[in-house]
Structures are given as C-alpha cells and as structure tokens.
Amino acid sequence: MDVHSYISDFVDGEGCFCVSFVPSKRHRFGWEVRPSFSVSQNGDRSELLYEMQELWGCGHIRPDRSDKTLKFEVRSIADLVTKVVPHFQAFPLRSSKQRDVELFGSVCQLVYDRHHLEYEGMKAIVELAMRMNPSGKRKYSGSEIISSLRSDEGIVYATGNRGET
C-alpha cells in the first residue's frame, strides 16, 4: 500500500474535517468561519503525523491536552484548498466521511474565493457546514447563525488569511 492510500485509510478512522463558526465583531457578518483538518495519534506512534506534514509541506503538530495525543492540524485556507482536499479527492476515504470531505472542500473553496465576504456566500457556507457530520455536537445551529448574520454597512472586517506570502 502506498503512503497516500495509507494516509486516507488512517484519516478515515482518526481524522476530522471541521468548519467552526465563532462570533466576531471584526468580521463582516458577525461570524468568523474557521475550516480546519486535523488528525490525532498517541505521541509514541506519531510518525505518520510528521510524514503527513512533510509530504504536504504544511500544518502544525501540537499536543492535544484533551486526550494527551499529538494533533496534526491544517488551518490555512490556501493549504486546505491546494494540498489537503486534493489529496482526499485523489485518494478518497472509504467510509461515508468522504461526503464530509466533499462538503468541506466546497466550504474551503468558497472561503478561498472570498465568498464569505458576501451574504449569499456566507449563508451557503453555513448551510454546507451544517450538512457535515450530522451526528456531531455544535455550539450554534445553522438557523441561529443565518438569522443573526448582520448587515455589513459600516463594519470594519478582516479579509481573511488565504495563506499567501
């Protein structure tokens, strides 16, 4: 088995594709969108995390205090769009989690293309994200976020980090 397939199989069981929403006064519609990919492993078995980081040339490895593991995480929109999502398109997961990967990829592309700065784009992002991991716990419901999207008149907002240097 090649390393790419092995990574996909490993992520199928241990990985997380997440889109979180955080209330923010600095962002155009009152919410910050935070897509991220992560995978955890016990510290004494962390070789694959470092191999993924080297293979993709992105992400960070940090201790996860919640379960005493190491976590490889990618948050850069540019890296998610150009490295992480393409990997899982070329080497799909075998479980229904692949559907989450596809939704995640759509969200990342919308953010990368700056559609989170438009009302309809932000609404579409929320709707896509809420279809991911339907059994997961969420702090805010999609309807709660959408109904609270504020007008962008006169608001100073962050344009987002596209990972460009």
C-alpha positions, 0 to 999 in steps of 0.5 A, a space after each residue: 500500500 502506498 503512503 497516500 492510500 495509507 494516509 486516507 485509510 488512517 484519516 478515515 478512522 482518526 481524522 476530522 474535517 471541521 468548519 467552526 463558526 465563532 462570533 466576531 465583531 471584526 468580521 463582516 457578518 458577525 461570524 468568523 468561519 474557521 475550516 480546519 483538518 486535523 488528525 490525532 495519534 498517541 505521541 509514541 506512534 506519531 510518525 505518520 503525523 510528521 510524514 503527513 506534514 512533510 509530504 504536504 509541506 504544511 500544518 502544525 503538530 501540537 499536543 492535544 491536552 484533551 486526550 494527551 495525543 499529538 494533533 496534526 492540524 491544517 488551518 490555512 485556507 490556501 493549504 486546505 484548498 491546494 494540498 489537503 482536499 486534493 489529496 482526499 479527492 485523489 485518494 478518497 476515504 472509504 467510509 461515508 466521511 468522504 461526503 464530509 470531505 466533499 462538503 468541506 472542500 466546497 466550504 474551503 473553496 468558497 472561503 478561498 474565493 472570498 465568498 464569505 465576504 458576501 451574504 449569499 456566500 456566507 449563508 451557503 457556507 453555513 448551510 454546507 457546514 451544517 450538512 457535515 457530520 450530522 451526528 456531531 455536537 455544535 455550539 450554534 445551529 445553522 438557523 441561529 447563525 443565518 438569522 443573526 448574520 448582520 448587515 455589513 454597512 459600516 463594519 470594519 472586517 478582516 479579509 481573511 488569511 488565504 495563506 499567501 506570502 
